[in-house]
């Protein structure tokens, strides 16, 4: 397993530690929230780093193309679900985001059965970036960051829908005709 793939696996391993830190004591211990934010930031940075290393050193693999976006989804969706539990995000918003992730994962599974790998698009990468920024701002939960957190959350939601439409338009033939 190459370094980018190890970083992707590390991102998945960090998720339970992140969730425990965020949710312990109902999210009321400020230091644990900072710890959760730090873990989330480290996990998020592995996403940036694994892709750069894979492209720069020609270490792109099908495992990475499949697992990297899945690891992102697991990390972000775990955070969003926790933030519902902490009363910081409305469930309807998270349902839209998680639904998009299931739809895209379904597309990828159908494509994989046909030997096709659908890599992440730029819209999807922008969406993930804004989701991660919004999550960090929401976890830290400082009064001065509340407006930026709301703005980033809405941008992430809009990009979620835009990236879904982009995936469907670009890849509808995977479902309808069995090809890209």
C-alpha positions as CSV (number, residue, x, y, z in Angstrom):
1,X,0.0,0.0,0.0
2,X,1.5,3.3,-1.0
3,X,1.7,6.5,1.1
4,X,-1.4,8.2,-0.4
5,X,-3.5,5.2,0.3
6,X,-2.1,4.9,3.9
7,X,-3.2,8.6,4.4
8,X,-6.7,7.7,3.2
9,X,-6.9,4.8,5.6
10,X,-5.6,7.0,8.4
11,X,-8.4,9.5,7.7
12,X,-10.9,6.7,8.3
13,X,-9.1,5.5,11.5
14,X,-9.3,9.1,12.9
15,X,-13.1,9.3,12.6
16,X,-14.0,7.4,15.8
17,X,-11.5,9.5,17.8
18,X,-13.0,12.6,16.3
19,X,-16.6,11.6,17.1
20,X,-15.7,10.6,20.7
21,X,-14.0,14.0,21.3
22,X,-16.8,16.0,19.8
23,X,-19.7,14.1,21.4
24,X,-18.2,13.5,24.9
25,X,-20.2,15.1,27.6
26,X,-22.8,16.3,25.1
27,X,-20.2,18.5,23.3
28,X,-20.1,20.8,26.3
29,X,-16.4,20.6,27.1
30,X,-14.7,23.4,25.2
31,X,-11.3,21.7,25.2
32,X,-12.7,18.4,23.8
33,X,-14.4,20.4,21.0
34,X,-11.0,22.0,20.2
35,X,-9.5,18.5,20.2
36,X,-12.3,17.3,17.9
37,X,-11.6,20.3,15.6
38,X,-7.8,19.5,15.6
39,X,-8.5,15.8,14.8
40,X,-10.9,16.9,12.0
41,X,-8.3,19.3,10.6
42,X,-5.6,16.7,10.6
43,X,-8.0,14.2,8.9
44,X,-9.0,16.8,6.4
45,X,-5.4,17.7,5.6
46,X,-4.7,14.0,4.8
47,X,-7.2,14.4,2.0
48,X,-5.3,17.3,0.5
49,X,-1.9,15.6,1.1
50,X,-2.8,12.2,-0.3
51,X,-4.1,13.6,-3.6
52,X,-1.0,15.8,-4.1
53,X,1.4,13.0,-3.4
54,X,-0.5,10.6,-5.6
55,X,-0.5,12.9,-8.6
56,X,3.0,14.2,-8.1
57,X,4.7,10.8,-7.8
58,X,2.3,9.0,-10.1
59,X,0.9,6.9,-7.3
60,X,-2.8,7.1,-8.4
61,X,-4.5,3.8,-7.8
62,X,-8.0,2.5,-8.3
63,X,-8.1,1.9,-4.5
64,X,-7.3,5.6,-4.0
65,X,-9.8,6.8,-6.5
66,X,-12.5,4.8,-4.8
67,X,-11.5,5.1,-1.1
68,X,-10.4,8.7,-1.1
69,X,-13.9,10.1,-1.8
70,X,-15.4,7.4,0.5
71,X,-13.1,8.4,3.4
72,X,-14.1,12.1,2.8
73,X,-17.8,11.1,2.9
74,X,-17.4,9.1,6.1
75,X,-15.5,12.0,7.8
76,X,-17.8,14.8,6.8
77,X,-21.1,12.8,7.2
78,X,-20.0,11.7,10.7
79,X,-19.3,15.3,11.6
80,X,-22.6,16.5,10.2
81,X,-24.6,13.8,12.0
82,X,-22.9,14.7,15.3
83,X,-23.7,18.4,14.7
84,X,-27.4,17.5,14.4
85,X,-27.1,15.8,17.7
86,X,-25.5,18.9,19.2
87,X,-28.3,21.1,17.8
88,X,-26.0,23.0,15.5
89,X,-27.4,21.8,12.1
90,X,-30.9,21.1,10.9
91,X,-31.5,17.5,10.0
92,X,-33.1,18.4,6.6
93,X,-29.8,20.0,5.5
94,X,-27.8,17.0,6.5
95,X,-30.3,14.7,4.8
96,X,-29.7,16.5,1.5
97,X,-25.9,16.3,1.9
98,X,-25.9,12.6,2.9
99,X,-28.4,11.7,0.2
100,X,-26.1,13.2,-2.4
101,X,-23.3,11.1,-1.0
102,X,-25.4,7.9,-1.3
103,X,-26.4,8.7,-4.9
104,X,-22.8,9.3,-6.0
105,X,-21.6,6.2,-4.2
106,X,-24.3,4.3,-6.0
107,X,-23.0,5.7,-9.3
108,X,-19.5,4.7,-8.4
109,X,-20.6,1.1,-7.5
110,X,-22.4,0.6,-10.7
111,X,-19.5,2.0,-12.7
112,X,-17.0,-0.2,-10.7
113,X,-19.0,-3.3,-11.7
114,X,-18.4,-2.3,-15.3
115,X,-14.7,-1.7,-14.7
116,X,-15.1,2.1,-14.8
117,X,-13.7,4.3,-12.1
118,X,-15.4,7.7,-11.6
119,X,-12.9,10.1,-10.1
120,X,-14.0,13.1,-8.0
121,X,-14.9,16.2,-10.0
122,X,-13.8,19.8,-9.2
123,X,-17.4,20.6,-8.1
124,X,-17.2,17.7,-5.6
125,X,-13.8,18.9,-4.4
126,X,-15.1,22.4,-3.8
127,X,-18.2,20.9,-2.0
128,X,-15.9,18.9,0.2
129,X,-13.7,21.9,1.0
130,X,-16.6,24.1,2.0
131,X,-18.2,21.3,4.0
132,X,-14.9,20.8,5.9
133,X,-14.5,24.5,6.6
134,X,-18.2,24.7,7.8
135,X,-17.7,21.7,10.1
136,X,-14.6,23.2,11.6
137,X,-16.3,26.5,12.2
138,X,-19.3,24.8,13.7
139,X,-17.2,22.6,16.0
140,X,-15.2,25.5,17.4
141,X,-18.5,27.3,17.9
142,X,-17.3,30.7,18.8
143,X,-19.7,33.7,18.6
144,X,-17.4,35.5,16.2
145,X,-17.5,32.5,13.8
146,X,-21.2,31.9,13.7
147,X,-22.0,34.0,10.6
148,X,-19.0,32.6,8.6
149,X,-20.1,29.1,9.7
150,X,-23.7,29.7,8.4
151,X,-22.4,31.2,5.1
152,X,-20.0,28.3,4.6
153,X,-22.7,25.8,5.4
154,X,-25.1,27.3,2.8
155,X,-22.3,27.4,0.2
156,X,-21.6,23.8,1.0
157,X,-25.2,22.9,0.6
158,X,-25.5,24.7,-2.7
159,X,-22.3,23.0,-4.0
160,X,-23.7,19.7,-2.8
161,X,-26.6,20.1,-5.2
162,X,-24.5,21.5,-8.0
163,X,-22.0,18.7,-7.8
164,X,-24.8,16.1,-7.8
165,X,-26.3,17.5,-10.9
166,X,-22.8,17.6,-12.5
167,X,-22.2,14.0,-11.7
168,X,-25.5,12.9,-13.0
169,X,-25.1,14.9,-16.3
170,X,-21.6,13.6,-16.9
171,X,-22.1,10.0,-15.8
172,X,-25.8,9.2,-16.7
173,X,-24.6,6.8,-19.4
174,X,-23.1,4.5,-16.7
175,X,-26.6,3.8,-15.5
176,X,-28.5,4.0,-18.8
177,X,-26.0,2.5,-21.2
178,X,-23.3,0.9,-19.1
179,X,-20.5,3.3,-20.2
180,X,-19.2,6.8,-19.6
